[in-house]
């Protein structure tokens, strides 16, 4: 697994996630410093999420038709510029909410172009897809562990602007690693041919290039044909609006004013530590039913919002947050491996894009509603309700036969799914 290509991709994902892990601290502390509240934090994050979710489907079509590596590099270059601009705004002290939201929107579009290529790149750089996903998730988790602590230190001794400048630098390193990749040719051919079949590449002699609209429609048909996938997405929408969306704005507004940015950094570091454990476990455990195992682990995710909402002692909050991180990391590896091994290579980017768009569709709503819900019911009450909602989501996942009974399918380095499961 540890080839030159995989090491470069591994490094690109790890360093980019380090910057991403620093961002919530910088954004929350910076906006609070300039007089904004939880609602402003939610709007700023929603501006990214809504553009990402809205554009990622088109990014999937681009990734299936173009060079995915160059698309990812270009996305990183755009984000170098936007985060550099954000750093300038915070350094100058001229922080206007709509400008921060506009920067978040551009970042969302860039991320929507970048993300679909990740799914098809993993099987092209590693034969052991689950092991690769586990290793990448572990590295990202270590970055999550270090990022918040580094961000808290930056904010304490300098300003939020320094964190945004460092974030821009992480995208520069990611782009460099991706530029050095030498990927094998992707599998080509129409989705209808199924796994293990080839064909001419789009735009090559002997095959007419389909339209963007036709490619979108084909991806949607293949997405709908897999009940295990759209079943998870529908349930995940509930998690986004009730748990994941409100999580950062409400935990930040509860912890930072009372215990400081450093304490919030420690909580996020505990989340990172937990995800390291979850990623390492996911590299070793090979369940026959990946989504069943992932759903069972996800019961621990609700501990994080519930512990903050119940005002448990900081030690207990850190322990609950670490458990939540381990749960989410294990689920993430099981889900990513299922998608990358069950879906044929020619349509993987598009289906992954539909999956990501559906998964995140309700996050902007959850982020935007966090402030009004906290004002109406109280932030702590909403966080406790989020913990309960997380448990109900896990029960819903396990109640669907197509999800809990989906068998393992092994994928090769070329991205072909050997046992594609459509109807579940």
N, C-alpha and C positions, 0 to 999 in steps of 0.2 A: 504493500500500500504506500510506503513512504518513498515514492519516486520523486524525481525532480519536479515534475508537473504538480503532483499532489502537494509537495512542500510549498511551492510558490502559491498555489491556491489557498492552502491552509494559512499561510502567512498573510495573504491579502484579506481573508475573512477575519482573522484574529485582530489585525491592526485597525481595520475599519470598525469592528465592534468595540474596540477600546475607545475610539472617539465617540461612537454612539452611546456608550455607557456613561460618558462624561456629560453628555448633552442635557439630560433631564435635570441634573444638579445645577448646571449653569443657567439653563432657561428658567427654572423655578426660582432660584436665588436671585438671579438678575432682575426678573420681573417684579418679584416681591420688594427688592431694594428700591425700585423706582415707583412704588406705590400701587402696583397692581395686585390683585388677589387670585384666589383659586380659579375664578371664572376666566381671567385672562390667560392663565397657564393652560386651561382646558382649550380655549379658543386657539392659542398658538399651536398646540399639539394637534388639534383637529384640522387645522389648515394643511398640515403635512398629510395626515391620514386620509382625508377626503380626496386629495389630489392623487395620492398614491393608489388608493383603491379604485379611483375612477380611471386612471391611466394604465394600470398594470395589465389589463386585458389587451390593450393595443400593443403594449410592450411585448406581450407573449407572441403576437403575430410577427412583430419586427424580429424577435429573436429566432423564430422558425424560418424566416426568410432571409436574414442577414447574418453577418459574422457576429456571434454572440460576444466574443471577447472584445471586439472593438466597441460594441454597444456599452458594455460594462465599463470600459476605460473612459469612454466619452461621458458617461454618467458621473464617474468619479471626478473628472475634470470640471464639470459644471458645479459640483458640490464644493470643490476647492474654492471656486469664486464666491458662492453664496455664503459659505461659512466665514470666509475672509471678510465679506461685507458686514455680516453680523458682528464680527469681532470689532470692526471699526465703529459700528453704532454704539456698542457697549463701552468701548474705550473712550468715546467722545462724550458719553453721558446723555446723548440725544436718542432716547429709546421710545419709539412710538409703536403702539401695539399693531397697527395695520401694517407697518413695515416688517415687523417680525413675522406676522402672519403671511405676508407676501413671500418672504424668504422661505418660510416653511412650505408654501405651496410649490415653489420651484423645486425645492428639495424633494417633495413628494413625487413630482413628475419624473425627476431624474432617477429616483429610487424605483419607480414603476418601470422605467426602461431597463434598469439594472437587474431587478430581482428575477424575472423569468429565466434568464440565462444561468442562474445558480443551479436550478434543478437539473438541467441537461449537462452542466459541466461536471458535477460530482461523479456520475457514472463514467465520464470520459477520462477522469484522472485517477480513478481507483476501481479495482474489480470488486473489492469488499465494500459494497455500498453502505451497509449498516455500520461497519467499522469506521468508514470515512465520515459518515454523518456524526457518529459518536465522538470521533476525534475533533471534528470541526466544532461541534457543540461544546466540548470540553474547553477548547481554546477560547471560544467566544465567552464561555463562562468565566474563565480566568481573567479575561479582559473586563467583564462585568464586575469582577471582584476588585480589580485594581482601579478601574475607571472612576467610580464614584468617590473613592478615597482621594485620588489625585485631583479630581474636580473640586472636592470640598477644600482641599489645601490651596488650590489655585484661587478659589473664591475668597478664602479667608485672608490670604497674604497679598493678593493682587486684585483681580476683578473677574467678572464673568467673561469679559472680552478675551482674557488670556486662554480660557477654556475653548472658546470658539476658534481662536487662532490655532490651538493644538489640534482641534478637530479637523480643520482644513488640512493640516500636515498629515494626519492619518489617511485621508483620502488620497493624498499625493503618493504615499507609500503603497497603498492598495493598487493604484493605477500602475505604478512601476512593476509590481509583482505580476499583475495581469498581462502587461506588455511582454514580459519575459516567458509567458506560457507558450508551449508548442503542443497544441492539442491535435489528437487524431481527427480524421474526418468524421463528422457526425453521421449517424444512420439516416438514410433518406428513404423516400417512398411514402405513399399515401397511407393514412391511418387505417383505412379499410382493409389493407393487406394483412394487418395484424402483426404480432411480434415475430421477429425472426425472418422477416422478408425485406427485400431491398427495393430499389427503384432508382429512377433518375432524380437528381436534385432539382429543386425548383429553379427554373430558369436555365436548366441544362438542355443540350440538344435532345430532341425526341420527346420533350414534355413541355406542354404549354404552361406558362406561369398562371396560377390562379389569382383571382382578385383578392384584395384585402378582406372584402366583405365575405367572399366564399371561405376564406381561411378562418375568419371569426365564426361563421356558421358551422363549419366542420368541427372546430374546437368545442363549440357549444353542444353539438350533437354527441360528441364523444364524452363530454362531461356529464350530460344527462343520462347516458347509458350506464353509468356507474353509480348505482344507488348508494353504495357505501360511502362514496365521496360526497355527493350532494347531501346525504343524510348528516354527515359530520358537519358540513358547512352550515346547514340550517340551524343545527344545535349550537354551533360556535358563534353564530350571530347573537344569540342570547347571552353567551358569556362576554362578548365584546361590549354590549350595551350595559350590562349589569355589573361586570367585574373589571375587565381589563381596561375599558375606557376611563372609568372614574378613578382607577387605582392611583396613578401618579399625581393628578391634581389634588386629590383629597388627602393622600398620605403626606404629600409635601406640605399642604396647608395646615395639617395637624402637627407634624413633627418639627418643621423648620422654625415657626414662630415660638414654639415652646422650648425646644431643645437645641436649636441651631442647625446650620447647614452641615456641620461635622457629624451630628447624630444621624441626619438623613443619609449622609454618605455612608455611614457604617451600616445602616439598614440595607441600602442597595448593595453594599459589599457582601453582606450576609446572603442576599439573594444570589449574588454571583457565586459565592462559595457553595451554596446548595446546588446550583446548576452544574458546577464542576463535578460534584458527586453524582448527580443524575446522569451526566454525560458519560462518566467513567463506567457506571453500572450498565448503561445502555450499550457500551462497546462489548460487554462481556455476556450479558443475558441475551439469549436467542429464543424468544418465545415462538411457538407455532402460530399464535394468533396475536399479531403485533398490536392491533388497535384495541383488543381486549385488555392486554397488559398495560398499554398506555392509559386507557380509560380508568383502570383501577388505581394506577399511580396518581392520577390527576385529582383524586379526592383530597390530597394534601395542599392543593393550590389555594383553597379558601382560607387557610390558616393565616396568611399574610394580612389581608384586609381586616379579618375578624380580630386579630390581635391588636392592631392599631385602633380599631373602633372601640374595643373593650378597654383600652388604656392599660394594657398589661405592662408590667415592669419591662424596662428596656432589654434585659437579658432574655425574657420570654418572647418579646417581639423579634429579637434577632434569631432565636431558635425557630420560631414559627416561620419567619421569612426564609430561612435556609431550607426548611422542609418544603415550602412552597416552590422554591427554586429547583430543588431536586425533582419534584413532581412534574413541573412544567418541562424540564430538560428531557426527562425520560419520555414523556409524551411526544415532545418535538422530534426526537430521533425516530421513534416508532412511526410517527405520521410521515415524516420526510422519506423514510426508507420505503414505506408502503407506496407512496406516490411515485417515487423514482424507479421502483421495480415492477409495479403493476401496469405502468403506462408505456406504450410503445414509443420509441425514440422520436419518430417523425412528428408527433403531436404533443410531446411532453411539455415543451415550453408554453404552448397555448393552454393546455389543461391546467398546468401549474399556475398560470396567470389567472384563469377563472377561479381556481381554488383560493389563491391569495386574495383576489378581489372580494370574493364572497366572505372569506374569513374576516376581512377587515372592514366590510361594508358598514357595520354598525359601530365600529370604534369611534369615528368622529362624533356620532350622536351621543355615545357614552361620555366622551370627553367634554363636549359642549354642554351636556345636561348636568355635569358634575357640580358646577357652581350653583345653578338654580335648585337642584335637589338638596344640596347641603344647606342652602339658605332656608328651604322649606322644612326639612326634616332634621337638620343637623348633620354635619359631616360624619360624626362617629356612628350615628344610626345608619347612614347610608353604607358605611364600610362594613358594619356587621351584617346588613342585608346582603352585601356582595359576597360575604363568606358563605351564607346560606345558599345563595344562587349558584355558587361554584359547585356545591354538593349536588344540587338538583341537576345541573348540567351533566355531571358524571353519571348519575342515574339514568338520564335520558340516553346517553351514548351507549350504555350497556343494555338498554332495553330494545335496541334495534338489532335484529338478527344479522342483517347485512354488514353491520359494523363489527359486532363482537365475534362473528364467525368467519371473517375474512381470513383466508389462509395466507401463510407466508409465500412470497414469490421471490426468487433470486434473480438479480439483474447483473448483466455483464458490463464490462468497461465501455462497451459501445453504446450503452444506454438502452438496449433491447430488453423488454420485459419478457421473461421466459414463460410466465404463467399469468397472462393478463386476465383480470377479473372485471367483467363489465357489469353484469346484472346483480352481483352480490347475492 
